[in-house]
């Protein structure tokens, strides 16, 4: 039985707030923007990749896994690519026996690095063994630290900054090809940034949560409309000031604590969590996920679900949408916060 501590004076989860003083005064350059193409979001990055795939290789079809965020499908449709879904196995890897791609097919294949926990080398090799004409796109939206590695085994890889850092926007692409450069920054980042500032100053006596949540939602509602736009100058200034090593250390520390607690609670993760990885979240499988998640909401722990189906009919996605919950382990939170999450989870499981 865990030592139950029911005190928590702040919200766990949701969008990042922003360190205004750090944004104004910190000076550094971590090199993250060197040798990359910059776009407004992860879906914008994928959109420009798919445009290049069509123009450069004459490819009109993209294969997507049957567990994904709807924004991936939106990017494919906006680029006017035909979409074919392929099945995943329980390890969230290509189901080789049911992979629909024909030998020597001239198509694009998207591989997702789920939660930043997968090694994609074998899947890339498998796809290449079927067809040398295939173009492989690595989705590192949940895997910023994998994106940062110098190796480029896929033809393109891309990431998003908003989910990992206190950046209001930004999608990055690495490729040996020459992509379109978009100089005009998007407008939705203004709402995201304003919401982040208000969230950072939040006290119940100042204003209701609805005030800054409305700004976040307004910014979110414009992302698809600005898929052709570039990354804001604001986010370019913010991201180069982040200490990636320090952030990774905190994430791994928190992940280790959560994993030890999950083991004692008998809760399994969706996929293994290797020690050397820096996860975005710890994804867990729960029989009665909605009941558990609701009880955690009541204690101001807002664990996301990856992903809501949003009208999609994808086989693995249906299964995951009912049972997966992502436990938050990011750099905003302490060992005490991880204990609180585990304590509430233990109560909610009863």
Wavefront OBJ file of the C-alpha trace (Angstrom):
o trace
v 0.000 0.000 0.000
v 1.383 3.400 -0.980
v 1.721 6.299 1.455
v -1.337 8.263 0.329
v -0.826 12.010 0.056
v -3.950 13.817 -1.142
v -2.550 17.339 -1.325
v -1.953 18.956 -4.685
v -2.021 22.720 -5.175
v -1.623 22.899 -8.937
v -2.893 21.419 -12.162
v -0.973 18.499 -13.651
v -1.245 18.307 -17.421
v -2.603 20.508 -20.157
v -0.661 22.883 -22.358
v 2.604 24.393 -21.173
v 2.744 27.767 -19.534
v 5.668 30.020 -20.354
v 8.594 31.418 -18.376
v 8.279 35.076 -19.384
v 11.514 36.177 -17.713
v 13.416 33.295 -19.271
v 12.014 34.124 -22.694
v 13.110 37.747 -22.361
v 16.557 37.375 -20.860
v 18.045 33.895 -21.395
v 20.670 33.790 -24.130
v 21.774 30.513 -25.682
v 21.793 28.560 -28.914
v 21.372 24.808 -28.620
v 21.648 24.334 -32.393
v 18.186 22.821 -32.780
v 17.327 24.999 -35.790
v 20.524 24.305 -37.706
v 20.067 22.239 -40.854
v 16.290 21.840 -40.508
v 13.253 23.163 -42.344
v 10.797 25.134 -40.206
v 7.009 25.072 -40.499
v 4.015 26.079 -38.385
v 3.255 22.661 -36.843
v 3.889 18.932 -37.115
v 1.036 18.551 -39.599
v 2.430 21.475 -41.610
v 5.827 19.752 -41.691
v 4.192 16.556 -42.994
v 2.179 18.558 -45.546
v 5.344 20.020 -47.070
v 7.053 16.625 -47.010
v 4.156 15.090 -48.948
v 4.177 17.930 -51.469
v 7.867 17.262 -52.066
v 7.285 13.502 -52.356
v 4.707 14.125 -55.073
v 6.794 16.638 -57.009
v 10.180 14.921 -56.661
v 9.201 11.257 -57.003
v 5.800 11.348 -58.689
v 4.272 9.454 -55.756
v 0.547 9.918 -55.128
v -0.170 7.366 -52.362
v 0.868 7.360 -48.715
v 0.555 4.348 -46.380
v -0.441 5.301 -42.830
v -0.585 3.081 -39.705
v -4.008 2.233 -38.279
v -3.213 4.022 -35.018
v -2.576 7.739 -35.461
v -3.665 11.296 -34.769
v -6.305 12.667 -37.118
v -3.963 15.580 -37.947
v -1.812 13.135 -39.960
v -4.788 12.259 -42.139
v -5.662 15.954 -42.485
v -2.147 16.715 -43.756
v -2.376 13.849 -46.269
v -5.752 15.011 -47.564
v -4.663 18.657 -47.821
v -1.658 17.562 -49.880
v -4.089 15.541 -52.072
v -2.376 12.214 -51.417
v -4.353 8.975 -51.554
v -4.346 7.293 -48.142
v -3.996 3.544 -47.547
v -4.010 2.242 -43.967
v -1.802 -0.637 -42.826
v -2.205 -2.803 -39.718
v -0.033 -2.703 -36.619
v 0.681 -5.569 -34.233
v 0.496 -5.358 -30.440
v 4.049 -3.921 -30.334
v 2.811 -0.982 -32.433
v 4.965 -2.114 -35.342
v 4.091 -3.102 -38.914
v 2.121 -6.353 -39.038
v 4.297 -7.941 -41.736
v 1.780 -10.659 -42.595
v -0.953 -8.113 -43.333
v 1.126 -5.303 -44.832
v -0.742 -4.368 -48.036
v 2.156 -2.902 -50.028
v 3.041 -4.781 -53.206
v 6.606 -5.660 -54.154
v 8.475 -2.740 -55.782
v 5.533 -0.386 -55.145
v 6.177 3.298 -55.706
v 4.528 4.741 -52.600
v 5.333 6.692 -49.420
v 5.168 4.926 -46.032
v 4.778 6.794 -42.753
v 6.264 5.161 -39.636
v 5.349 6.630 -36.250
v 7.744 6.609 -33.303
v 5.062 6.051 -30.670
v 5.607 8.003 -27.428
v 9.303 8.327 -28.326
v 9.786 4.698 -27.270
v 10.245 2.795 -30.538
v 13.320 1.870 -32.556
v 12.317 2.157 -36.203
v 15.408 0.617 -37.808
v 13.912 -2.844 -38.366
v 10.666 -1.467 -39.754
v 12.565 0.799 -42.135
v 14.663 -2.164 -43.285
v 11.521 -4.274 -43.769
v 9.846 -1.660 -45.981
v 13.006 -1.139 -48.019
v 13.331 -4.902 -48.518
v 9.925 -4.902 -50.232
v 10.584 -1.999 -52.565
v 13.540 0.204 -53.361
v 11.043 2.687 -54.837
v 9.391 3.389 -51.499
v 9.903 6.726 -49.744
v 9.921 6.447 -45.942
v 8.741 9.245 -43.640
v 9.565 9.056 -39.921
v 7.017 10.722 -37.640
v 8.883 11.921 -34.534
v 6.114 14.212 -33.271
v 6.152 12.215 -30.006
v 9.897 11.635 -30.208
v 11.806 14.922 -30.224
v 14.953 13.325 -28.793
v 14.977 10.713 -31.545
v 14.532 13.491 -34.111
v 17.597 15.194 -32.660
v 19.873 12.248 -33.449
v 22.160 12.854 -36.431
v 21.350 9.584 -38.170
v 18.792 9.859 -40.971
v 17.670 6.379 -41.995
v 14.313 7.485 -43.398
v 14.061 9.811 -46.381
v 12.388 12.453 -44.229
v 11.751 12.842 -40.532
v 9.742 15.497 -38.755
v 8.753 16.589 -35.261
v 6.540 19.083 -33.458
v 7.649 21.348 -30.624
v 4.377 22.270 -28.878
v 3.836 18.989 -27.036
v 7.365 18.742 -25.654
v 8.337 22.340 -24.871
v 6.759 25.661 -23.957
v 6.647 26.682 -27.626
v 3.377 27.990 -29.068
v 4.090 26.501 -32.502
v 6.723 24.915 -34.710
v 7.302 21.823 -36.853
v 10.777 20.770 -37.997
v 11.915 18.553 -40.892
v 15.231 16.830 -41.600
v 15.961 15.480 -45.069
v 18.756 15.406 -47.630
v 16.295 16.852 -50.149
v 15.705 20.542 -50.689
v 12.281 21.518 -49.345
v 10.180 24.648 -49.660
v 11.242 27.448 -47.319
v 8.332 29.341 -45.771
v 9.270 32.730 -44.368
v 5.808 33.938 -43.320
v 5.029 32.968 -39.741
v 1.610 31.717 -38.676
v -0.908 33.709 -36.644
v -2.302 30.963 -34.375
v 0.804 31.070 -32.163
v -0.346 34.440 -30.767
v -3.373 32.847 -29.091
v -1.294 29.925 -27.826
v 1.340 32.229 -26.388
v -1.217 34.522 -24.738
v -2.905 31.485 -23.170
v 0.464 30.252 -21.897
v 1.202 33.584 -20.230
v -2.181 33.669 -18.499
v -1.793 30.066 -17.371
v 1.631 30.865 -15.876
v 0.126 33.743 -13.839
v -2.985 31.824 -12.832
v -4.385 32.097 -9.355
v -8.055 31.293 -8.642
v -8.626 34.838 -7.384
v -7.275 36.340 -10.642
v -9.471 34.721 -13.293
v -11.185 31.476 -14.230
v -9.381 28.708 -16.119
v -11.829 29.250 -18.973
v -10.072 32.530 -19.834
v -6.762 30.989 -20.890
v -8.327 27.730 -22.082
v -10.389 29.752 -24.569
v -7.169 31.231 -25.993
v -5.601 27.772 -26.327
v -8.710 26.489 -28.096
v -8.863 29.475 -30.436
v -5.250 28.921 -31.436
v -5.888 25.202 -31.949
v -8.872 25.944 -34.189
v -6.654 27.844 -36.656
v -3.818 25.297 -37.010
v -5.342 23.433 -39.979
v -6.177 26.691 -41.753
v -2.533 27.773 -41.452
v -0.969 24.502 -42.556
v 0.895 26.326 -45.356
v 2.473 28.849 -42.942
v 5.878 28.894 -41.308
v 7.166 28.812 -37.736
v 6.818 32.037 -35.747
v 9.874 34.106 -34.879
v 8.750 33.888 -31.263
v 9.043 30.103 -31.146
v 12.374 30.232 -32.955
v 13.660 32.460 -30.160
v 12.157 30.271 -27.427
v 13.303 26.858 -28.614
v 17.014 27.740 -28.909
v 17.037 28.680 -25.205
v 15.956 25.270 -23.935
v 18.424 23.076 -22.080
v 17.603 19.749 -23.734
v 19.903 17.691 -21.511
v 18.346 19.017 -18.317
v 14.821 18.481 -19.660
v 15.652 14.920 -20.729
v 17.102 14.165 -17.286
v 13.903 15.283 -15.544
v 11.696 13.325 -17.948
v 13.711 10.132 -17.497
v 13.785 10.579 -13.717
v 10.014 11.019 -13.596
v 9.479 8.121 -16.005
v 11.560 5.809 -13.807
v 9.523 6.735 -10.741
v 6.217 6.181 -12.555
v 7.369 2.832 -13.956
v 8.356 1.584 -10.501
v 4.957 2.631 -9.168
v 3.082 1.017 -12.054
v 4.889 -2.257 -11.425
v 3.755 -2.279 -7.807
v 0.193 -1.485 -8.920
v 0.156 -4.215 -11.554
v -0.470 -1.760 -14.402
v 1.190 -2.537 -17.730
v 2.540 -0.091 -20.244
v 1.288 -0.188 -23.848
v 4.846 -0.767 -25.094
v 8.112 -1.358 -23.212
v 9.889 1.749 -21.901
v 13.663 1.381 -22.434
v 15.848 3.228 -19.914
v 17.797 5.035 -22.632
v 14.680 6.619 -24.156
v 13.207 10.005 -23.239
v 9.435 9.450 -23.350
v 6.788 12.017 -24.130
v 4.406 10.208 -21.757
v 4.172 6.787 -20.133
v 1.332 5.081 -22.042
v -0.618 2.587 -19.937
v -3.323 0.044 -20.746
v -6.384 0.166 -18.478
v -9.440 -2.087 -18.635
v -11.732 0.683 -17.397
v -9.764 3.666 -18.645
v -12.602 6.191 -18.618
v -13.452 5.551 -14.968
v -9.813 5.917 -13.920
v -9.275 9.015 -16.028
v -12.405 10.684 -14.646
v -11.243 10.197 -11.061
v -7.850 11.643 -11.926
v -9.548 14.643 -13.551
v -11.332 15.280 -10.262
v -7.904 15.664 -8.619
v -6.710 18.048 -11.371
v -4.546 15.427 -13.078
v -5.305 15.742 -16.781
v -3.906 12.663 -18.514
v -4.443 12.749 -22.291
v -5.621 9.902 -24.516
v -3.741 8.962 -27.679
v -5.735 9.284 -29.746
v -9.431 10.156 -29.886
v -10.808 8.663 -33.110
v -12.450 11.867 -34.396
v -14.453 10.084 -37.077
v -11.715 7.693 -38.175
v -12.297 3.963 -38.566
v -8.869 2.464 -37.900
v -8.529 -0.970 -36.335
v -5.713 -0.517 -33.813
v -6.876 3.033 -33.140
v -10.302 1.787 -32.007
v -8.689 -0.543 -29.486
v -6.274 2.078 -28.154
v -8.876 4.848 -27.966
v -10.802 2.744 -25.433
v -7.931 1.573 -23.213
v -4.844 3.826 -23.527
v -4.039 6.627 -21.078
v -0.873 8.726 -21.136
v 0.696 9.456 -17.751
v 2.431 12.822 -17.631
v 6.145 12.824 -16.774
v 7.399 16.063 -18.293
v 9.873 18.645 -17.029
v 7.275 20.762 -15.227
v 6.854 18.194 -12.472
v 8.699 16.917 -9.421
v 9.082 13.610 -7.591
v 6.277 14.767 -5.305
v 4.003 15.245 -8.320
v 4.803 11.722 -9.549
v 3.918 10.349 -6.121
v 0.626 12.213 -6.219
v -0.190 10.796 -9.658
v 0.555 7.259 -8.471
v -1.475 7.724 -5.286
v -4.542 8.913 -7.170
v -4.113 6.174 -9.763
v -4.032 3.554 -7.001
v -7.307 4.889 -5.573
v -8.919 5.124 -8.998
v -8.054 1.510 -9.819
v -10.031 0.171 -6.851
l 1 2 3 4 5 6 7 8 9 10 11 12 13 14 15 16 17 18 19 20 21 22 23 24 25 26 27 28 29 30 31 32 33 34 35 36 37 38 39 40 41 42 43 44 45 46 47 48 49 50 51 52 53 54 55 56 57 58 59 60 61 62 63 64 65 66 67 68 69 70 71 72 73 74 75 76 77 78 79 80 81 82 83 84 85 86 87 88 89 90 91 92 93 94 95 96 97 98 99 100 101 102 103 104 105 106 107 108 109 110 111 112 113 114 115 116 117 118 119 120 121 122 123 124 125 126 127 128 129 130 131 132 133 134 135 136 137 138 139 140 141 142 143 144 145 146 147 148 149 150 151 152 153 154 155 156 157 158 159 160 161 162 163 164 165 166 167 168 169 170 171 172 173 174 175 176 177 178 179 180 181 182 183 184 185 186 187 188 189 190 191 192 193 194 195 196 197 198 199 200 201 202 203 204 205 206 207 208 209 210 211 212 213 214 215 216 217 218 219 220 221 222 223 224 225 226 227 228 229 230 231 232 233 234 235 236 237 238 239 240 241 242 243 244 245 246 247 248 249 250 251 252 253 254 255 256 257 258 259 260 261 262 263 264 265 266 267 268 269 270 271 272 273 274 275 276 277 278 279 280 281 282 283 284 285 286 287 288 289 290 291 292 293 294 295 296 297 298 299 300 301 302 303 304 305 306 307 308 309 310 311 312 313 314 315 316 317 318 319 320 321 322 323 324 325 326 327 328 329 330 331 332 333 334 335 336 337 338 339 340 341 342 343 344 345 346 347 348 349 350
